[in-house]
């Protein structure tokens, strides 16, 4: 059975719900390799994003895994790796 992955569209929605959106940043553009700082998100916004991902996907992320990622692409990798690990267990 396939597991649900976190997509960039899911992450955009969760970022908007968790911390809003900076007017000067186009979240709908190519944001995978931009830093969260460039996107206007601070560490508190990322913690809230991580909490929402945990609730929505039923996983427990390590606090450092969310705090240490710098880009949306890196966060997608961390979350989807965790989802794959938990799905295989």
C-alpha positions, 0 to 999 in steps of 0.5 A: 500500500502506498503511503502519503508523501508530503508534496511541495503543494502540501508544504506551501499550504501548511506554511501559509496556514502556520505562519502566513505569507510574506507579500514580497515572496511568491510561494507558488514559484520555485521555492525548493532551494530558497532558504526559509529565511529568504521566504520570510519564515523564522524558527518559530514558524518552522516549529509550527510547520513541523507540528502541523505536519506531525498532526496531519501525517501522524508522525513524530519528527525529531525537533532537530530535524525540522530546526536544522533544515534550511530549505523547503526541499530539505524539509520535504526530504526529511519528512518523506524519509520519516514517512517511508521509515514509519510505513515500512515498520 
